[in-house]
Structure formats: structure tokens, C-alpha cells
Amino acid sequence: MSEAAKPKTDWEIAQAGKLRPIVELARDRLGIAAEHVEPYGHYKAKIDMSFVKETLATKSDGKLILVTAINPTPAGEGKTTTTVGLGDALNRIGKKAMICLREPSLGPCFGMKGGAAGGGYSQVVPMDDINLHFTGDFHAIGIANNLLAAMIDNHVYWGNELSIDPRRITWRRCMDMNDRALRQIVDSLGGVANGFPREDGFDITVASEIMAILCLATSIEDLQRRIGNIIVAQTRDRQPVRAKQLKADGAMTAVLKDAIKPNLVQTLENNPAFIHGGPFANIAHGCNSVTATKLALKLADYVVTEAGFGADLGAEKFFDIKCRKADLKPDMAVVVATVRALKFHGGIARANLGTPDVAAVSKGLVNLQRHLENIAKFGVPAVVCINRFGTDTEAELAAIVDGCKAQGVKAVVCTHFAEGGKGAEELARVVAAGIDEGKASYKPLYPDDMPLLDKIKTVATEIYRAGSVEAPKAVVDRLAEFEKLGFRDLPVCMAKTQYSFSANGDLFGAPSGFALPVREVRLSAGAEFIVAICGDIMTMPGLPRVPSAENMFVNEAGQIIGLS
């Protein structure tokens, strides 16, 4: 094929891919018989829970690799692309590997990011299906969330037997879209027949506690248990009201009975991939489902997964929430960085990132180096993937390699975007060799029995390098109330901007000594963590001035254009 005829965009590359029927892929690559595969069309499927249960009980685990990154910038890092490229590369060098990713949210797909299925020749496919609706998991999560909201208001309307205080209903509605107009609303207007007017609001589905519960549940029984434990409101004498008291847990579990099943797809190189669950990492815990990860570890010798945004958010929550709760023992971390992004952290404007500037790269290295220091605190060895762009110079790449070497960390230049798995083979060999050294000794950052406020302060000072935590009396009192209710042993899930170690999205590089403002804390009793909302982070994002949705359309062949 001539250079002119080669596919150029992510969409063109994805459309040119030769996919294997998903039932064949499951049988030949994973040993899953057809009766356990539930196809959604030809190229995506769910794996039934009877197979999951049997496999988890009988097979030993492979090695777990986390892909994380520096703080994201407008220049891009390519974390999902690297996850796919590394998985393909491990298979190319003779390892049996799978990847585990989160499902994309429609909010960012139509908002600023566009699609989230990887890029170039390191993609999961069918890309357009994965980005839009997929197997319907997010819609099921939204329905389950809003069923509970409807049952709360219905209970109050029909006599309020549980004595719910309408002023203290904490359960919010959700939708999988960026819609700032719904952040704070008043509902039930229009007269007696519509109920009792009250303040309410919407979160984006990926911030819903139902999403977190689905991703942390280990079985359908565990799913219903967690849903039943959700605290939705308080009575007038400040007693908690749970979903099971409203008798909502059974119906909600029924809505989610298919959503809990892992989704199987493939990479462009026809390697198997689970894509399941999708909590954001800036406002939720940022990891794909425990079920998918644990099943992959039974089916492959190496499992490559990713956690959202930078290592200060996604990786910290992966280690402190997912690994702690699911008893996972990660073997290696891969931190993704780019020359362009490091120059941005070094103070170069976005418009000038294509201009060679070794000094700016060296200055921006402080961001990468801090993430590496933080990962070491969890007892997990790390390697750096330099995701190469065409404008990168050898001197700039060498500055990153040398900077990492000075910190005792190997950095590998990769070209998986342009070459697929072939461009990440050296990274795959370095990762496999590092795992073979057996140096991993995972440990969470803080113990279970530490007071909740101290847990927040530990993450703030040890990971973000804050000098102090600003927690108003209302937050301190709320945390004390959670502890009184028996929730002291839960981990904390920090909600803050992804762009900085601080709560100020314009503070790049590696700031320290700042005050971290904790605006609000929320109890996720079903997900079993405490959410600490810092600064001005929103649990319902808004669309940008020019949303990606403006550039999407369906062509005459029925193909969706503009998702990548």
C-alpha cells in the first residue's frame, strides 16, 4: 500500500482493521466455550457469571501491570494507547497477555476528549461501538441510580413511613452527559400531585456510587449487598436511611444483572481485551471493574490495566481502594510521559510545544519524577514509557531517559501509536524482566484504622505534597459522624482537578507546600469509601465552548465520523 493510501486518522485505522468474530477469539485465545459467551453483534460480547465464578475459584493468577501517567495536559500523554500497545507487545514477544480498560463515558466523547479507545495502531475495536453505548452498561447504571431516586421521592409522597427528612436526602440523580444546567435543581414543582418540592441535582453517571459499586462488586450477591447498604438520606433525628429499607436493592440489582458481566472485545492486533466499568478518576475511583481484572488474571499470564488521569489520582486510588478491597497485588507500574507534555509542565505554551526545547523538558521532569517517587511509596517498581511524537528530538528524548536514570528508573522510547505492538516491544521486555526480578511488595499508603481526616491529610501531604489541609467545621463534623456510624475503616476517594498535584488546575509542574481545600465529604456506604471533594471540582462537568459533538455525523455508509 502506498503512503498516500494508508489510513491516517484513528477512525480510518480502526475501520481498516480485520476483526475476528468474538466467539472464536474467546474460544481460541482464552479457552472460553461458546455457551459462556453472550455476543452483542459479531465483535463484542459479555462473559456469563457462572464462568466467572468457576474460573475465579479454580485458576491461579497472572502478573498485574498498572499503566498510569504524569498529570494530563492539553498536549496529551496516551495512557490508553500505551495500555493497548503494551498488551499487544507482550503478546508479540511470546507472552500470554490481556488488557483491562474502562468504558468511555458519553460526556467526554461529546465534550472535550472525543473517543477513548486508544489511538493510531494501538486501539481497541470496534471503536465506534465502544465509544457510543457499547453493551448498554452505563445506561443500566443510570437507570438503577434513578430508580433509587424515584423510590425515595415516592416513599416520601406516600406517607414517609421511614420518616425521611426531605432536607437531608443525599442521593442525587445522574445521566451520562456533561450538562452543567442540571448540577443543582429544584424538583417536584407543579402542585400536590407532583410531590414535595426540594433541592436536588445530577451527577454524571461515571461519578455515581452505582458505578463504583458495579466496579468493586465481586458477584451478583455482593452487588445487591452493596446496593442495599447505600445511605440515601437521614431521618429528622439524623438516623441513616439505606436503600434496602426502601426495598429498592432487589430491583436495582435486576437492572444491573447483565451490566456486571465483563465485556470482551479485541485490539487491532486481535488480542483479547476486557472493557468494563468506567468511573472517572478525578471525581471517582478511576479503575475498571474488579470482576474483569480478576478474571483476566486467571485467563492470562500478564494483565495490563490502566487507572485514570495522573498517578496522583488514578494510581493512588488503584492502590489504596481497588487493590486494598480486592486483594490485588500489582507487580509493575508503567508511567506514561511525552516530550510535549513535559514541556508544558516546564512552562511552555501549548502553541509552542512543537519547538525543540531541552531545557523546558528538563524543567518539566519534576512532574514525572514526583509521580515515580509516589509510586515507590506503594512498594511497586516502575518503568517509564516515553510515548514518542513526530516532533520529538533525540536530545529531548535523551533528557527524559537521563533524568529517569538518575532516579534509578528505566525509561523506554515507544512508537506504538504509529507501529502498534511492534513499537512497544522493548517496553514489554523491560516490564517482563522487571517483574521477573520479583521486587514488588505492594502496600497501601495508610492503614484501615487511621481516622478519616488523617487519611485525607496523608494523601494530601504524601502524594500531593500539600503543606496543610483546609477542612471547615462542617467537613470535620461530617467525618466524625461517619466514624460514629462505623465507617472509620473505609478508604478515602479524593475528588480534585486532574491537571495539578494541587486543587488549582493552573498550578503545573510539582508544586508543594500549598493548602488543599476540602469543600465537602460524601459517604459511599455501598462502594465502601469516603469521597473528599477538593477545590472547585464538579461531579457534573460542563461542555466546552466548542464540544466534540459539533464535529460528529453519520456518513452515507452509516459510519460515525468524528469520534476520534
C-alpha positions in Angstrom: 0.0 0.0 0.0 1.3 3.5 -0.9 1.9 6.1 1.8 -0.9 8.1 0.3 -3.4 5.2 0.5 -2.6 4.3 4.2 -5.2 5.2 6.7 -4.3 8.3 8.6 -6.9 9.0 11.3 -7.8 6.8 14.3 -11.2 6.2 12.7 -9.6 5.2 9.3 -7.2 2.9 11.1 -10.0 1.3 13.1 -12.2 0.8 10.1 -9.3 -0.8 8.2 -8.8 -3.4 10.9 -9.6 -7.1 10.3 -11.6 -8.2 13.3 -12.1 -11.8 14.4 -15.6 -13.0 15.4 -15.7 -12.6 19.2 -16.9 -16.1 19.9 -13.9 -17.5 18.0 -11.5 -15.1 19.8 -12.9 -16.2 23.2 -12.5 -19.9 22.3 -9.1 -19.8 20.7 -7.3 -17.2 22.8 -9.0 -17.6 26.2 -10.4 -21.1 26.2 -13.9 -19.8 26.9 -16.6 -22.1 25.4 -19.3 -20.6 23.2 -22.0 -21.3 25.8 -20.3 -18.8 28.2 -20.1 -16.1 25.6 -23.0 -13.8 25.1 -22.5 -11.9 21.8 -23.6 -8.3 21.2 -23.3 -8.5 17.5 -20.2 -10.1 15.9 -17.3 -8.3 17.6 -18.3 -7.7 21.3 -19.7 -9.9 23.9 -20.3 -10.4 27.6 -18.9 -13.4 29.6 -21.5 -15.1 31.8 -21.1 -15.0 35.6 -21.2 -18.8 36.0 -18.0 -19.0 34.0 -16.5 -16.1 36.0 -17.3 -17.8 39.3 -15.9 -21.1 38.3 -12.7 -19.6 36.9 -12.0 -17.4 39.8 -12.3 -20.4 42.1 -10.0 -22.8 40.2 -7.2 -21.0 38.4 -4.0 -19.2 39.6 -3.3 -15.5 38.9 -1.0 -14.0 36.3 1.0 -10.8 36.8 -0.7 -7.4 37.1 0.7 -4.3 35.4 -0.7 -0.8 36.0 -0.4 1.9 33.4 -0.6 5.4 34.8 0.8 8.8 33.7 2.0 12.2 34.6 -0.6 14.9 35.2 -2.5 15.3 32.0 -2.0 18.3 29.7 -3.6 19.6 26.5 -0.6 18.0 24.7 -1.8 14.5 25.6 0.0 11.5 27.1 -1.6 8.5 25.5 -2.3 6.3 28.6 -5.0 4.1 27.0 -2.9 3.9 23.8 0.0 2.7 25.8 -2.1 0.2 27.7 -3.2 -1.3 24.3 0.3 -1.1 22.8 2.0 -2.8 25.7 -0.6 -5.6 25.8 -0.1 -6.2 22.0 3.7 -6.0 22.5 3.7 -8.6 25.3 1.8 -10.9 23.0 4.3 -10.2 20.2 7.3 -11.3 22.4 5.6 -14.6 23.3 3.7 -13.7 26.5 0.0 -14.5 27.0 -1.4 -11.1 27.8 -4.7 -9.4 28.2 -5.7 -5.8 28.7 -8.4 -4.4 31.0 -9.8 -0.9 30.3 -12.6 1.3 31.4 -15.6 2.0 29.2 -15.7 5.5 27.7 -18.3 8.0 29.1 -20.6 9.8 26.6 -19.9 13.1 28.4 -16.2 13.4 27.3 -17.0 11.7 24.0 -19.3 14.6 23.1 -17.3 17.1 25.1 -13.6 17.8 25.1 -11.8 14.4 24.7 -13.7 12.7 21.9 -13.4 8.9 21.9 -11.4 6.9 24.4 -10.5 3.6 22.7 -6.8 4.3 22.2 -5.2 5.8 19.2 -3.3 5.1 16.0 -2.4 1.4 15.6 -2.9 0.8 19.4 -6.7 0.7 19.6 -9.5 -1.5 20.9 -12.2 -2.2 18.4 -15.0 -1.8 17.3 -14.0 1.7 18.3 -17.3 3.4 17.4 -19.4 0.8 19.3 -17.1 1.1 22.4 -17.4 4.8 22.5 -21.2 5.0 21.9 -23.5 2.9 24.1 -21.3 -0.3 23.8 -23.3 -3.0 25.6 -25.5 -0.6 27.5 -23.8 -0.9 30.9 -23.8 2.9 31.5 -27.5 3.2 30.6 -28.3 0.4 33.1 -26.2 2.1 35.8 -28.1 5.4 35.2 -31.5 3.6 35.3 -30.6 1.8 38.6 -29.4 5.1 40.1 -32.5 7.0 39.1 -34.8 4.2 40.1 -33.5 4.6 43.6 -34.0 8.4 43.4 -37.6 7.8 42.2 -38.3 5.4 45.0 -37.0 7.9 47.6 -39.4 10.6 46.5 -42.2 8.1 46.0 -41.8 6.9 49.6 -42.0 10.4 50.9 -45.1 11.1 48.8 -47.0 8.0 50.0 -46.7 8.8 53.7 -43.0 8.6 54.5 -43.1 5.6 56.8 -39.3 5.8 57.4 -39.6 9.5 58.5 -37.1 10.7 55.8 -36.2 14.3 56.3 -36.6 15.8 52.7 -33.9 18.4 53.6 -31.4 15.6 54.2 -31.9 13.4 51.1 -28.3 13.0 49.8 -29.0 10.7 46.9 -28.7 12.5 43.6 -29.9 11.7 40.1 -27.4 11.0 37.2 -27.0 11.0 33.5 -24.1 10.1 31.2 -23.7 13.5 29.7 -21.9 16.8 30.6 -24.8 19.1 31.5 -24.0 22.0 33.8 -27.6 23.1 33.9 -28.5 20.1 36.0 -25.8 20.4 38.7 -28.3 22.0 41.1 -32.0 21.9 40.6 -35.4 22.1 42.4 -37.7 19.3 41.6 -41.3 18.2 42.3 -42.7 21.6 41.3 -46.2 21.9 39.9 -48.5 21.1 42.8 -49.6 18.4 45.2 -49.7 15.6 42.7 -46.0 16.0 41.9 -44.7 15.6 45.4 -42.8 17.8 47.8 -40.5 20.4 46.2 -36.9 20.1 47.3 -33.4 20.9 46.2 -31.8 18.1 44.1 -29.1 17.7 41.5 -27.5 15.5 38.9 -24.0 13.9 38.8 -22.5 12.4 35.7 -23.1 8.6 35.6 -19.4 7.9 36.0 -19.4 9.7 39.3 -22.5 7.7 40.6 -22.0 5.4 43.6 -23.7 2.8 41.5 -20.8 2.9 39.0 -18.3 2.5 41.8 -20.3 -0.4 43.3 -20.5 -2.2 40.0 -16.8 -1.9 39.6 -16.0 -3.1 43.1 -18.6 -5.9 43.4 -17.3 -9.4 43.1 -20.6 -11.2 42.4 -24.3 -10.6 41.9 -24.8 -11.3 45.6 -22.1 -8.8 46.6 -23.6 -6.3 44.2 -27.0 -6.5 45.9 -25.4 -6.3 49.4 -23.6 -3.2 48.4 -26.6 -1.6 46.8 -28.7 -2.3 49.9 -26.1 -0.6 52.1 -26.3 2.7 50.2 -27.2 5.5 52.6 -29.7 7.8 50.7 -30.9 10.1 53.4 -31.4 10.8 57.1 -34.4 10.9 59.3 -35.3 14.0 61.3 -33.3 12.6 64.3 -30.3 12.1 62.0 -30.5 8.3 61.6 -29.3 6.9 58.2 -31.8 5.5 55.7 -30.5 2.8 53.4 -31.6 1.6 50.0 -32.6 -1.8 51.4 -35.1 0.0 53.8 -36.8 1.3 50.7 -36.8 -2.2 49.3 -35.0 -0.9 46.2 -32.0 -3.2 46.2 -33.6 -6.1 44.5 -35.0 -4.2 41.5 -31.8 -2.2 41.2 -29.8 -5.5 41.1 -32.2 -6.8 38.4 -31.5 -3.8 36.3 -27.7 -4.5 36.6 -27.8 -8.3 36.2 -26.2 -8.0 32.7 -24.1 -4.9 33.4 -22.0 -6.8 35.9 -20.8 -9.3 33.3 -17.4 -8.3 31.8 -17.3 -7.1 28.2 -14.9 -8.8 25.8 -13.5 -7.1 22.7 -10.2 -7.1 20.9 -7.3 -4.9 19.9 -6.4 -4.1 16.3 -3.9 -7.0 16.6 -6.7 -9.4 17.6 -5.6 -9.7 21.2 -8.4 -10.1 23.8 -9.4 -7.1 26.0 -11.9 -6.7 28.8 -13.6 -3.2 28.8 -15.8 -3.0 31.8 -17.0 -0.1 34.1 -15.8 3.5 33.8 -15.6 5.6 37.0 -13.8 8.9 36.4 -10.5 9.3 38.4 -10.9 13.0 39.2 -14.3 12.5 40.9 -14.5 8.8 41.4 -12.0 5.9 41.9 -10.9 5.7 38.2 -10.5 1.9 37.7 -12.2 -0.8 35.6 -14.2 -3.5 37.3 -12.7 -5.9 39.9 -14.5 -8.7 38.1 -12.9 -8.0 34.8 -9.4 -7.6 36.3 -9.6 -10.8 38.4 -11.0 -12.8 35.5 -8.2 -11.6 33.2 -5.6 -12.6 35.8 -7.0 -16.1 35.7 -7.0 -16.2 31.8 -3.6 -14.6 31.0 -0.1 -14.7 32.4 0.2 -10.9 32.2 -2.7 -8.4 32.6 -2.2 -4.7 31.6 -4.7 -2.3 33.1 -4.9 1.4 33.4 -6.2 3.9 36.0 -7.5 7.3 35.0 -5.6 10.6 34.8 -2.3 11.1 36.5 -0.7 8.8 39.1 -1.7 11.3 41.9 -5.4 10.4 41.2 -5.8 7.1 39.3 -2.8 5.2 40.6 -3.3 6.3 44.2 -7.0 5.1 44.1 -6.0 1.9 42.3 -3.5 1.1 45.1 -5.5 2.5 48.1 -9.0 1.5 47.1 -9.1 -1.2 44.4 -6.1 -3.3 45.4 -6.9 -2.9 49.1 -10.5 -4.0 48.7 -10.0 -6.7 46.0 -6.8 -8.2 47.5 -4.8 -7.5 44.3 -1.0 -7.5 44.3 0.3 -5.4 41.4 3.7 -6.4 40.0 4.7 -3.3 38.0 3.7 0.2 37.1 4.3 1.9 33.8 4.2 5.7 33.9 3.5 7.4 30.5 5.0 10.7 29.6 5.6 12.7 26.4 8.1 15.3 25.4 5.3 17.7 24.6 3.5 17.2 28.0 6.8 17.7 29.9 7.5 20.9 28.1 4.0 22.1 29.1 4.8 21.3 32.7 8.1 23.1 32.1 6.2 26.3 31.3 6.0 26.3 27.5 2.7 27.5 26.0 0.6 24.9 24.0 1.2 26.8 20.7 5.0 26.4 21.1 5.2 22.7 22.1 6.4 21.7 18.7 9.6 23.8 19.0 12.6 21.8 20.4 13.4 22.9 23.9 15.6 20.5 26.0 15.6 23.0 28.9 11.8 23.0 29.2 11.8 19.2 29.1 14.3 19.1 31.9 12.3 21.6 33.9 9.1 19.7 33.4 10.7 16.4 34.5 9.9 17.4 38.1 6.3 16.3 37.5 7.3 12.8 36.2 9.9 12.4 39.0 7.4 13.1 41.7 4.9 10.5 40.4 7.8 8.0 40.4 8.6 8.8 44.0 4.9 8.4 44.9 4.5 5.0 43.2 7.6 3.8 45.1 5.7 4.5 48.4 3.3 1.7 47.5 6.1 -0.8 47.1 5.6 -1.2 43.3 8.5 -0.9 40.9 8.0 1.4 37.9 9.3 1.9 34.4 8.6 5.0 32.2 7.1 4.8 28.7 8.0 7.8 26.6 5.2 8.0 24.1 7.0 9.4 21.1 5.6 12.1 18.8 6.9 13.0 15.4 8.2 16.4 16.6 10.4 15.0 19.4 14.1 15.4 19.0 16.7 12.9 20.1 18.1 15.5 22.6 14.7 15.9 24.2 14.2 12.2 24.5 17.7 11.7 25.9 16.9 14.3 28.6 14.0 12.2 29.8 15.9 9.0 29.7 18.8 10.5 31.6 16.5 12.2 34.2 14.8 8.9 34.9 18.2 7.0 35.1 19.3 9.5 37.7 16.3 8.4 39.8 17.1 4.7 39.3 14.2 4.2 36.8 14.4 2.8 33.3 12.7 4.9 30.5 11.9 3.4 27.2 11.0 5.4 24.0 8.0 3.8 22.3 6.3 4.2 18.9 3.2 2.1 19.5 0.9 4.8 18.2 2.5 4.6 14.7 3.5 0.9 14.8 1.2 -0.9 17.2 2.7 -3.6 19.4 5.9 -3.6 17.4 6.7 -0.1 18.7 6.4 -1.2 22.3 8.4 -4.5 22.2 11.3 -3.1 24.1 9.0 -1.8 26.8 7.4 -5.2 27.0 10.7 -6.9 27.5 11.7 -4.3 30.2 8.4 -4.8 32.0 8.6 -8.6 31.9 12.2 -8.6 33.1 11.4 -6.3 35.9 8.5 -8.5 37.0 10.8 -11.5 36.9 13.1 -9.7 39.4 10.3 -10.1 42.0 10.8 -6.7 43.7 7.2 -5.8 44.1 5.9 -5.6 47.6 2.6 -3.8 47.5 1.4 -1.9 50.5 -1.4 0.7 50.8 -0.4 4.3 51.8 -2.3 4.2 55.1 -3.8 1.6 57.5 -7.6 0.9 57.6 -7.9 2.1 61.2 -6.5 5.6 60.7 -9.1 8.4 61.4 -10.7 9.6 58.2 -9.4 13.1 58.4 -5.9 11.8 58.9 -6.3 9.6 55.8 -7.2 12.7 53.8 -4.2 14.5 55.2 -1.9 11.6 54.4 -2.9 11.6 50.7 -2.7 15.4 50.6 0.8 15.5 52.2 2.4 12.3 51.0 1.1 12.2 47.4 0.1 15.8 46.5 2.8 17.4 48.8 0.4 19.8 50.3 1.5 21.8 53.3 -1.8 21.6 55.0 -5.5 20.6 54.6 -8.2 23.2 54.9 -11.3 21.4 56.2 -14.1 23.6 57.5 -16.0 22.6 60.7 -18.9 21.2 58.7 -16.5 18.8 57.0 -14.8 17.8 60.2 -18.1 17.2 61.9 -19.4 15.2 58.9 -16.3 12.9 59.1 -16.8 12.5 62.8 -20.4 11.5 62.1 -19.2 8.9 59.5 -16.9 7.4 62.1 -19.7 7.3 64.7 -21.8 5.3 62.2 -18.9 2.8 61.9 -17.2 3.9 58.7 -13.8 4.8 60.1 -12.1 1.8 58.4 -13.1 3.0 54.8 -10.5 4.4 52.4 -10.8 7.9 51.1 -11.5 8.8 47.4 -10.1 12.2 46.6 -12.0 14.3 44.1 -9.9 17.1 42.7 -8.6 18.6 39.4 -6.5 16.2 37.3 -4.3 18.9 35.9 -2.2 19.5 39.0 -1.0 17.9 42.2 -2.8 20.7 43.9 -6.5 21.7 43.7 -5.6 24.6 41.4 -5.7 23.3 37.8 -3.3 26.1 36.7 -0.5 25.1 39.0 1.7 22.8 36.8 5.0 21.0 37.4 5.5 19.8 41.0 4.0 22.4 43.5 4.4 21.8 47.2 3.5 23.5 50.5 0.1 24.6 49.3 -3.2 24.3 51.3 -5.6 21.7 49.9 -9.2 22.9 50.5 -11.7 20.1 51.2 -15.1 21.6 50.3 -17.3 18.6 51.1 -17.3 14.9 52.1 -19.7 12.3 51.0 -20.3 8.8 52.3 -20.4 6.0 49.7 -21.5 3.2 52.1 -22.2 0.8 49.3 -19.0 1.4 47.4 -17.3 1.4 50.8 -15.2 4.6 50.6 -15.5 8.3 51.6 -15.4 10.9 48.9 -13.5 14.1 49.7 -14.3 16.9 47.2 -11.5 19.4 47.0 -11.5 22.9 45.5 -13.9 23.6 42.7 -14.0 20.1 41.1 -17.5 19.3 39.8 -19.3 16.0 39.9 -21.3 17.1 36.8 -18.9 18.5 34.2 -20.0 21.0 31.5 -19.4 21.0 27.8 -16.5 23.2 26.4 -17.1 26.2 24.2 -16.7 24.0 21.1 -17.7 20.5 22.1 -16.6 17.5 20.1 -20.3 16.8 19.3 -20.2 19.6 16.8 -17.9 17.7 14.5 -19.7 14.3 14.6 -22.0 13.0 11.9 -23.1 9.8 10.2 -21.9 9.4 6.6 -23.9 7.8 3.7 -22.5 4.3 4.6 -23.9 4.6 8.1 -20.5 5.1 9.7 -20.0 7.5 12.6 -17.4 10.2 11.8 -15.6 12.4 14.3 -15.4 10.1 17.4 -11.5 10.0 17.4 
